[in-house]
């Protein structure tokens, strides 16, 4: 599989993930951008954006940011 980091990916944020998302923008002294969510609570990000926001929180023993630790490379089916 090959992907461009500008391509979209989909995740379902946990409560910890939602806090990380909000904190990321608070630390920049910005209002959180509108979270692109689809039905089933899937949130859409460009890959680079996801890595930038959540990368520092993805390590062994960290709080889980995405439900089931699942990252989709194709849009979820509803």
PyMOL commands that set and color helices and strands:
alter all, ss='L'
color gray80, all
select helices_A, chain A and resi 15-27+39-41+47-57+67-69
alter helices_A, ss='H'
color red, helices_A
select strands_A, chain A and resi 8-12+42-46
alter strands_A, ss='S'
color yellow, strands_A
deselect
rebuild
show_as cartoon
